[in-house]
Amino acid sequence: MEKEHFGARFDENGNCMFRLFAPHVQTVGINFNNDPDHIFMMNQTDYGFHELTLKNLTSDTSYSFLLNASKKIPDPASLWQPEGINTYSTVFDHHKFDWEGDNFSGLPINEMIIYEAHVGTFTKEGTLRALISKLDYLSELGINTLELLPVAQFAGHRGWGNKTVFPYAVHNGYGTPDEFKALVKASHDRGIAVILVVEFCQHNIVKSLSSAFDSFFCDIHTTTHGKAINFDEQYSFGVREFYIQCALSWLRDFHIDGLRINNAETIYDQSPIHFLEELSTRIRSFEKENNRKCVLIINDHHNSTRSIQPNDKGGYGFDALWDEDFHHALHYRITGDINGVFRDYRYPEKMVSAMQYGFAYRGEFSDYRKRIHGCNTQEFSGSKLVIYSQNHEQTICTGEECRTIKKAGFEAAKLSAGAVLLSPYTPLLFMGEEYGETAPFNYFSDYSTAPSLNETLDKHYHELKFSQEKQLDPSDESAFTTSQLDWNKKDSEQGRAMLAFYKKMLLLRKEHPALKEPCHNRCQVQEIKPGVILMLRNPSTSDGRYAVVIFNFNKVAITEKLESYLPTGPWTLKLYSGARAFGGYGVPLDKILSTTTPLELAAQSFAVYFHTPLNI
């Protein structure tokens, strides 16, 4: 039951076709420019669709749908809501943007270095146009993929974006559709792919739209957001197609290079072909037809690997899984936090398992969750797991201590970054961590009917056990303004040291074959003494260009002889997080790893050595 589009769309000849899926509505008219005498009746077609094609319409014409000659609503698939969510929609012509020179065809997941950003807080202006001014900075840092938290039209002016109202439209508080395209094109000019986070597990229906969404929610399944989206009951064919076309619109019309599907475990579907499998299959067809690579990442809090298995093995065919298990194990090692779910990660083997296999829990019982968590599988590439030390969810936490650098200090922040960036998995940085940003990422929303902070944290982040009394009221403007990055920190002494440290790590990962190798079977991890973890990375080539990383998670310096754990040297020092150049206070390390003298690592530091011939 494929439809080419929903809403209003111009063809290349300037004709505009309108399509609305509303099987419970008898008649639909289109009202232009709020003129009661300017109404065109749509044709009711098969399966609950209403359609009409008109000529001589101009872009920026306002329109509404008139249901059953009484209820006027904006278009659920609106491409542009310049005046917000409770008013008319605006016709928008995607053909008018000049994409000439945009020959970027995407990146495969195993090459991505992802940077997660929120448009509203990334700059003081909080706009798409302002974000463009930071692209050169990201490119120089070593970032090749920009992941944007939801930019679809949401309720209110300020918010996380996860309460989507118009999933096809760019949020009017961030800028226009063409300004979003300009951001994508400018990113491509610098070799940066753009991934968009989308919310297909929930749909925030405001009162003015409720009558058009009778078929969009199911009666059987419920989630923490309320009724689940209807992917498998009566009229689900139209609902599934609505969201598939939404995904294709972002890829086709905005040249987005990938999508991250949020909270996929709350997408309930008992159909013979799961919605997520159908979505990936359609996007793979789009890839082939357009000679592009469109990466699909999924966020599933159950750590189910079915989503990243190929279709012919019963999977959904996604490229990568958002891996919070790695974060939780790392968070405990860095901070010692045993609140909420983190208490399940207090066992030493959990960090080793996360570094070796990507998951701390691989089919074992989780005491906090009171169930088996994860599954035991090693069949996929390490690049299929996206890992991080910080992200937008993990920085809600307690007051000013949201960021790792505030919770555990400067050296610990560098240590946690090394555990992520030197692993065989796909790394993700959260905006500002590369220069030691300390601003939290509070939960904020200025929409009048937004849920309370307590309700939001209890429903969606109960596992993390946040201290709610230290949180700001989401509707208070300060919850938003204190979440904005302070770019002046980048130019402080500590900021410059941290930034140089990140640039060096990203360069090493990019250039050395062992650090680029995504096969976690070529990564051997062992805890050689309490708090000291050795990670040996092997390249796929047979030239012996090994890399080894020695992590000291202890809060005191350690000494250890390493020759019994390593292939015969020489081993050349390439990076030491405790070095003075990176703001550390460790004793300088020898350039060549000694076979007789123990290595001395400063507290909460790590060192990287390459197995290379000695250069004299």
Secondary structure, 3 states (H helix, E strand, C coil): CCCCCCEEEECCCCCEEEEEECCCCCCEEEEECCCCCCEEECEECHHHEEEEEECCCCCCCEEEEEECCCEEECCCCCCCCCCCCCCCEECCCHHHCCCCCCCCCCCCHHHCCEEEECHHHHCCCCCHHHHHCCHHHHHHHCCCEEEECCCEEECCCCECCCCEEEEEEECCCCCCHHHHHHHHHHHHHCCCEEEEEECCCCCCCCHHHHHHCCCCEEEEEEECCEEEECCCCCCHHHHHHHHHHHHHHHHHHCCCCEEEECCHHHCCCCCCCCHHHHHHHHHHHHHHHHCCCCEEEEECCCCCCHHHCCHHHCCCCCCEEECHHHHHHHHHHHHCCCCHHHHHHCCHHHHHHHHHHCCCCCCEEECCCCEEECCCCCCCCHHHEEECCCCCCCCCCCCCCCCHHHHCCHHHHHHHHHHHHCCCCEEEEECCHHHCCCCCCCCCECCCCCCCHHHHHHHHCHHHCCCHHHCCCCCCHHHHHCCCCCHHHHHCHHHHHHHHHHHHHHHHHHHCHHHHCCCHHHEEEEEEECCEEEEEECCCCCCCCCEEEEEECCCCCEEECCHHHCCCCCEEEEEECCCHHHCCCCCCCCCECCCCCCEEECCCEEEEEEECCCCC
